Amino acid sequence: MGELALHRLPAPNLVVSSGRGIWALWSLRDHMNLHTPVPAFGERRDIHRRVNTALVKAFAALGADPESVDPSRVMRVRDSTNTAAVPENSIVRFFRWS
């Protein structure tokens, strides 16, 4: 996926400043009922990994973390402190995309 592919991605729902990087988050919905979140069934882990692997490739030029493709990845809690970050960026912030 090159730069052109990045322009075809939908806008993320949230952007997170984790203190040491930026996370883009997309809310997944059932295409048959847009008000229903996608259940996290075990058999969907392969799809999750493939989507995240494609996103890492698409954002490679921006420094995407190739280790961030597994479904067990845990993110920081909003307004928590990332002690590994420089003090002025240490608070984890969530922003709505606009």
N, C-alpha and C positions, 0 to 999 in steps of 0.2 A: 504494500500500500504506500503510495507516494503522497506528495502534497495535495494532489487533486482529490484523493480519497478522503483526506481530512475535511475538505469542504463539503463532503456529502454526509458527514456525521450529523445527527441531530444535536442541537444545543443541549448541554448537560442541564439537569434540574438544579444541581448544587455544585458549588466549587468550594473546596476546603483548603485552607492554609494550615498545614500541619506543623508549622514551625520550621521544617526543613525541606518543604516542597509543597506542591499543589496537587490536589486530587480533584478530578472531575467525576461527578456521580450522576448516573442516569437511573431514573425509576423505571423498572420493568413492569409492564402490564400485560395481561392476557389480551391478545388481539381480538377475541370474541366479546370481551367485556372490559372496556378500558378502565372501569372503576374497581377491578379486581387485581390485586397484586399477584405476581407469579409465585406459586408455591415452591418452596425450596426442597424438592424431592431429591433423594440421593442419585437417582438415575440422570439427573440433569447436570451433574458435576462436570461431565465431559463438555457439554455445551458451554457452561460457564468458563471453563479453562480455554476453550477455543476462542470465545469472544474476547476474553482478556488478553490472550496471546496476540490476536489481531490488533487490539488497541495498543498494546506495547509496541508492536511493529509500526503502527501508524504514527505513534508519538515518539519514536526512537530518537529523532533529531532534537527533541526537546528534553531528552534524558530520562525517558520512561524507565521505570525499574523492571527489568525482565524477571525478577523474582516475585512480582506481584500478581501472578496469574492463578494462584491456588485459591479454592473457595474457603479455606480456613483463615484467610488473611483477616486480621483484626485491625480496625482503624481506631484512632484516638477519639476520645469523648469530647464533644463540643465544650469549649471554655476551659478545658484542662490545660495543664502546663507541660510542655515538652522540654524537659530539663537538658536535653542534648542540643537544643537550639540556642542561638544567640538571644540574649534577654529581650531585645526589642521585637523578636518574632516568636517568642516562646508560648504565647497563648494560642490554642487551636481555635480557629474561627471558621464558621460556615457562612456562605453567602449564596443567595438565590441568584441564578444566572439572569441577567437582563441585558 
